[in-house]
Amino acid sequence: MTTVFKCNRLTKVCMNNRGTTKTKTETISFRLPSLLIDELRKEAEFENVTLNAFVTKIFSNHVKWERYERKVGLLPMTKVFLEKVINQLTNEQIIDLAQKIEKEYFKNILTVMKQRPTTRDFVDVLRTWLTVSWMQHNIVYRNQSYLFNIQHDLGIKWSLYVKTLVSGLSEDILAKKVEININENIISLTFPEES
């Protein structure tokens, strides 16, 4: 069976005759120090992916997230530090922090990254944040909704923080309510797609 691809030049995404998408690629060469290439190969092997897939992930993380980190004032911190700090706060303090301070900050981040975010943009930014934060997650698109499950191992207070922040952002930016269920270490989100 022959597969036919139709490509959109602006998005560089191709749709084949079976309804699945394939991202258009092109070949480019870089001159890199041998030691750097050796380290990249070791990391790719450790991750059990090809060197090409590993380097693509690095470039993608940079384009989707890392180039914005310094511009918007994000700082890396250890999981242990975050867990200790958040567990010293009351639930009311966590909700206040998420609603009054962090929500406005993250709205600005979304505006810098995506001028008029759609549900898909919102989900992509959330997915990228989870990926660069090394939080385990999966996402499924089903019944015109994006279904997220996030495993974080930071406790119920982190779940409460994420629930409050994401629900507030979704209501303010997308004018949509997101369904969120939380427990000690899992956050489940359901984002309805645009009608």
C-alpha positions in Angstrom: 0.0 0.0 0.0 1.3 3.4 -0.9 1.3 6.2 1.7 0.8 9.7 0.3 1.8 12.7 2.4 0.3 16.2 2.0 2.5 18.8 3.8 1.6 22.2 5.2 4.7 24.4 4.6 3.9 26.7 7.5 3.6 24.0 10.2 5.9 21.5 8.5 3.4 18.8 9.5 2.4 16.2 6.9 -0.9 14.3 6.8 -0.9 10.9 5.0 -3.8 9.2 3.3 -4.4 7.2 6.4 -5.1 10.3 8.6 -1.9 10.1 10.6 0.6 12.9 10.8 4.3 13.0 10.2 6.6 16.0 10.9 8.6 17.1 7.9 12.3 17.0 8.5 15.4 18.2 6.8 19.1 17.3 7.1 21.6 19.8 8.5 25.2 19.4 9.6 26.9 20.8 12.7 30.6 20.8 13.6 30.8 19.8 17.3 33.7 18.8 19.6 34.3 15.0 19.6 34.0 14.9 23.4 30.6 16.5 23.3 29.4 14.0 20.6 30.7 11.2 22.8 28.7 12.4 25.8 25.6 12.8 23.6 26.0 9.3 22.3 26.3 7.9 25.9 23.2 9.8 27.0 21.2 8.6 24.0 22.3 5.0 24.7 21.4 5.4 28.3 17.9 6.7 27.3 17.7 3.9 24.8 17.0 6.2 21.9 18.9 7.0 18.7 21.4 9.9 18.8 19.2 11.7 16.3 16.1 11.3 18.5 18.0 12.5 21.6 19.4 15.6 19.9 16.0 16.4 18.5 14.6 16.2 22.0 17.3 18.6 23.2 16.6 21.1 20.4 12.8 20.8 21.0 13.1 21.4 24.7 15.2 24.5 24.0 12.7 25.9 21.4 9.6 25.1 23.4 10.8 26.0 26.9 14.4 26.7 27.8 14.8 29.8 25.6 12.0 31.4 27.7 13.2 30.4 31.1 15.6 33.3 31.7 13.3 35.8 30.0 10.5 35.1 32.4 12.6 34.5 35.5 12.2 30.8 36.1 14.8 29.1 38.3 15.6 25.4 38.6 15.4 23.9 42.1 15.7 20.5 43.6 12.7 18.2 44.2 13.8 17.9 47.9 13.8 21.7 48.4 10.4 22.1 46.7 8.9 19.3 48.8 10.2 20.8 52.1 9.1 24.3 51.3 5.6 23.4 50.1 4.9 21.1 53.0 5.5 24.0 55.4 2.7 26.0 53.9 -1.0 25.6 54.9 -3.6 24.7 52.3 -4.9 28.3 52.4 -1.3 29.7 51.8 -0.9 27.3 48.8 -4.2 28.3 47.3 -3.4 32.0 47.8 0.1 31.6 46.3 -1.4 29.8 43.2 -4.3 32.1 42.7 -2.8 35.6 43.4 0.9 35.4 42.6 1.7 32.4 40.4 -1.4 32.6 38.2 -0.5 36.1 37.0 3.1 35.1 36.5 2.2 32.0 34.5 -0.3 34.0 32.4 2.6 36.3 31.4 4.7 33.2 30.6 2.0 31.9 28.3 1.6 35.3 26.7 5.3 35.4 25.9 5.3 31.9 24.5 2.0 32.0 22.7 0.3 35.3 22.0 -3.3 34.0 21.9 -3.1 30.5 23.3 -5.6 27.9 22.2 -6.4 24.8 24.2 -3.8 22.9 22.2 -1.2 25.6 22.9 -2.1 25.5 26.6 -1.7 21.7 26.7 1.6 21.9 24.8 3.1 24.4 27.2 1.9 22.3 30.2 3.3 19.2 28.6 6.7 20.9 27.9 6.9 22.2 31.5 6.2 18.6 32.8 8.8 17.2 30.4 11.6 19.6 31.4 10.7 19.2 35.0 11.1 15.4 34.7 7.6 14.8 36.0 6.1 11.6 34.7 3.0 12.1 32.7 0.9 10.8 29.8 -1.6 12.5 27.6 -4.3 11.1 25.5 -6.7 12.9 23.1 -10.1 11.3 23.2 -13.7 12.5 22.7 -12.6 16.1 21.9 -10.7 16.3 25.1 -7.0 16.2 26.2 -6.6 13.8 29.2 -3.5 14.2 31.3 -2.2 12.1 34.2 0.7 13.5 36.1 2.7 11.5 38.7 4.9 13.7 40.8 5.7 12.1 44.2 5.6 15.6 46.0 2.5 15.0 48.1 -1.0 16.3 48.3 0.1 19.9 48.8 1.8 20.0 45.4 -1.3 18.4 43.9 -3.4 21.2 45.4 -1.0 23.8 44.1 -1.1 22.5 40.5 -4.9 22.0 40.6 -5.4 25.6 41.8 -3.0 27.1 39.3 -4.1 25.1 36.2 -7.8 25.6 36.9 -7.3 29.4 37.4 -5.2 29.6 34.2 -7.7 27.6 32.2 -10.6 29.8 33.3 -8.7 33.1 32.7 -6.9 32.3 29.5 -9.2 29.7 27.7 -12.5 30.7 29.4 -13.0 27.0 30.2 -13.3 24.9 33.3 -10.9 22.0 33.4 -11.8 18.8 35.3 -9.2 18.0 37.8 -8.9 15.1 40.3 -6.0 14.9 42.7 -4.5 12.6 45.3 -1.2 12.3 47.2 0.9 11.8 44.0 -1.3 11.9 41.0 -3.0 14.8 39.2 -5.6 14.0 36.5 -6.7 16.8 34.1 -9.3 16.8 31.4 -9.2 19.8 29.0 -12.1 20.1 26.5 -11.0 21.1 23.0 -12.4 24.2 21.2 -16.0 23.8 20.0 
